[in-house]
Amino acid sequence: MEEIVMVLLQVLFEIFGQVFLELLLELGVEFFELRMLPGGRERDATRASLHWLLRLGAYTTLGAAIGGLSLLALPGHIIHSSAWRIANLFLGPAFLGLLMMVRGRRFDARDTRRAGINSFWPAFLFAFALNAVRFYFGR
């Protein structure tokens, strides 16, 4: 019985630990975007949609790059069970996407400037790319 509890605690710790690390990375991206990049929302609908697609690609690429860099520090899988790794590949990014979407709506409600990652799809794709690289190339 004690062994089962220890395994469950380890799985929960690994899942929440990875989600927490992904959230910290996304907040770092947000900080960089708000502080370092010139801002302002696009007025033209065509430019805005193109800008949005470019941002999705940039967040996906950045997530994959950070996933690759994370393999240098932690080459092994954080979650050891293959079933949990597959579940985490989709559920972790979905959770983070929803969390960042709620955060973005709070910024909108206060009429403050927000980073592009504070939407569902940019946050989801960032975390999914990070997880996919770790899933595929991790040991």
C-alpha positions as a Python dict, from the first residue, in 0.01 Angstrom:
ca = {
    (1, 'M'): (0, 0, 0),
    (2, 'E'): (280, 238, 90),
    (3, 'E'): (449, 170, -245),
    (4, 'I'): (132, 262, -436),
    (5, 'V'): (101, 589, -247),
    (6, 'M'): (467, 670, -319),
    (7, 'V'): (422, 599, -692),
    (8, 'L'): (108, 817, -707),
    (9, 'L'): (284, 1099, -524),
    (10, 'Q'): (581, 1074, -761),
    (11, 'V'): (356, 1088, -1068),
    (12, 'L'): (163, 1388, -930),
    (13, 'F'): (485, 1567, -837),
    (14, 'E'): (635, 1507, -1182),
    (15, 'I'): (324, 1626, -1367),
    (16, 'F'): (272, 1938, -1157),
    (17, 'G'): (644, 2007, -1154),
    (18, 'Q'): (660, 2002, -1532),
    (19, 'V'): (347, 2220, -1564),
    (20, 'F'): (498, 2466, -1314),
    (21, 'L'): (825, 2483, -1511),
    (22, 'E'): (635, 2539, -1836),
    (23, 'L'): (435, 2818, -1672),
    (24, 'L'): (757, 2985, -1556),
    (25, 'L'): (896, 2965, -1910),
    (26, 'E'): (578, 3115, -2055),
    (27, 'L'): (589, 3399, -1804),
    (28, 'G'): (952, 3460, -1904),
    (29, 'V'): (847, 3481, -2269),
    (30, 'E'): (571, 3723, -2172),
    (31, 'F'): (815, 3939, -1978),
    (32, 'F'): (1051, 3950, -2276),
    (33, 'E'): (771, 4035, -2517),
    (34, 'L'): (628, 4316, -2304),
    (35, 'R'): (960, 4470, -2203),
    (36, 'M'): (1184, 4423, -2504),
    (37, 'L'): (965, 4434, -2812),
    (38, 'P'): (801, 4751, -2943),
    (39, 'G'): (429, 4725, -2884),
    (40, 'G'): (91, 4838, -2987),
    (41, 'R'): (-201, 4647, -3124),
    (42, 'E'): (-250, 4625, -3497),
    (43, 'R'): (-548, 4816, -3639),
    (44, 'D'): (-564, 4665, -3986),
    (45, 'A'): (-745, 4327, -3982),
    (46, 'T'): (-524, 4168, -4250),
    (47, 'R'): (-202, 4276, -4085),
    (48, 'A'): (-337, 4170, -3747),
    (49, 'S'): (-420, 3817, -3867),
    (50, 'L'): (-82, 3781, -4039),
    (51, 'H'): (87, 3915, -3727),
    (52, 'W'): (-108, 3662, -3519),
    (53, 'L'): (-3, 3371, -3744),
    (54, 'L'): (359, 3480, -3728),
    (55, 'R'): (337, 3494, -3350),
    (56, 'L'): (194, 3140, -3340),
    (57, 'G'): (488, 3020, -3547),
    (58, 'A'): (733, 3211, -3329),
    (59, 'Y'): (590, 3070, -3004),
    (60, 'T'): (592, 2717, -3149),
    (61, 'T'): (953, 2754, -3261),
    (62, 'L'): (1055, 2906, -2929),
    (63, 'G'): (883, 2624, -2738),
    (64, 'A'): (1064, 2362, -2948),
    (65, 'A'): (1398, 2540, -2898),
    (66, 'I'): (1349, 2562, -2522),
    (67, 'G'): (1244, 2195, -2520),
    (68, 'G'): (1572, 2109, -2694),
    (69, 'L'): (1773, 2322, -2454),
    (70, 'S'): (1599, 2162, -2158),
    (71, 'L'): (1722, 1824, -2280),
    (72, 'L'): (2077, 1946, -2224),
    (73, 'A'): (2003, 2004, -1855),
    (74, 'L'): (1758, 1716, -1803),
    (75, 'P'): (1811, 1454, -2077),
    (76, 'G'): (1580, 1198, -1920),
    (77, 'H'): (1202, 1207, -1914),
    (78, 'I'): (1059, 1384, -1614),
    (79, 'I'): (757, 1152, -1625),
    (80, 'H'): (864, 789, -1649),
    (81, 'S'): (535, 618, -1734),
    (82, 'S'): (470, 621, -2110),
    (83, 'A'): (93, 652, -2061),
    (84, 'W'): (137, 958, -1839),
    (85, 'R'): (386, 1109, -2087),
    (86, 'I'): (133, 1078, -2369),
    (87, 'A'): (-141, 1228, -2151),
    (88, 'N'): (93, 1510, -2045),
    (89, 'L'): (179, 1580, -2409),
    (90, 'F'): (-174, 1711, -2459),
    (91, 'L'): (-320, 1784, -2114),
    (92, 'G'): (-33, 1998, -1985),
    (93, 'P'): (-41, 2239, -2283),
    (94, 'A'): (-423, 2250, -2273),
    (95, 'F'): (-416, 2342, -1903),
    (96, 'L'): (-150, 2608, -1959),
    (97, 'G'): (-339, 2744, -2261),
    (98, 'L'): (-654, 2784, -2054),
    (99, 'L'): (-459, 2940, -1768),
    (100, 'M'): (-291, 3194, -1997),
    (101, 'M'): (-625, 3268, -2170),
    (102, 'V'): (-785, 3351, -1834),
    (103, 'R'): (-484, 3565, -1749),
    (104, 'G'): (-514, 3749, -2081),
    (105, 'R'): (-883, 3817, -2024),
    (106, 'R'): (-801, 3968, -1686),
    (107, 'F'): (-554, 4202, -1857),
    (108, 'D'): (-821, 4294, -2112),
    (109, 'A'): (-1076, 4361, -1836),
    (110, 'R'): (-832, 4601, -1671),
    (111, 'D'): (-753, 4751, -2012),
    (112, 'T'): (-381, 4690, -1969),
    (113, 'R'): (-134, 4577, -2232),
    (114, 'R'): (-80, 4205, -2251),
    (115, 'A'): (164, 3976, -2425),
    (116, 'G'): (52, 3763, -2716),
    (117, 'I'): (117, 3445, -2520),
    (118, 'N'): (-176, 3535, -2294),
    (119, 'S'): (-413, 3358, -2532),
    (120, 'F'): (-501, 2991, -2561),
    (121, 'W'): (-336, 2896, -2891),
    (122, 'P'): (1, 3067, -2848),
    (123, 'A'): (41, 2924, -2498),
    (124, 'F'): (-84, 2580, -2607),
    (125, 'L'): (151, 2562, -2906),
    (126, 'F'): (449, 2685, -2702),
    (127, 'A'): (395, 2419, -2434),
    (128, 'F'): (304, 2148, -2687),
    (129, 'A'): (620, 2208, -2890),
    (130, 'L'): (830, 2202, -2573),
    (131, 'N'): (663, 1877, -2461),
    (132, 'A'): (682, 1719, -2808),
    (133, 'V'): (1057, 1776, -2832),
    (134, 'R'): (1109, 1635, -2483),
    (135, 'F'): (876, 1342, -2561),
    (136, 'Y'): (1048, 1250, -2885),
    (137, 'F'): (1414, 1314, -2799),
    (138, 'G'): (1419, 1243, -2424),
    (139, 'R'): (1575, 923, -2294),
}
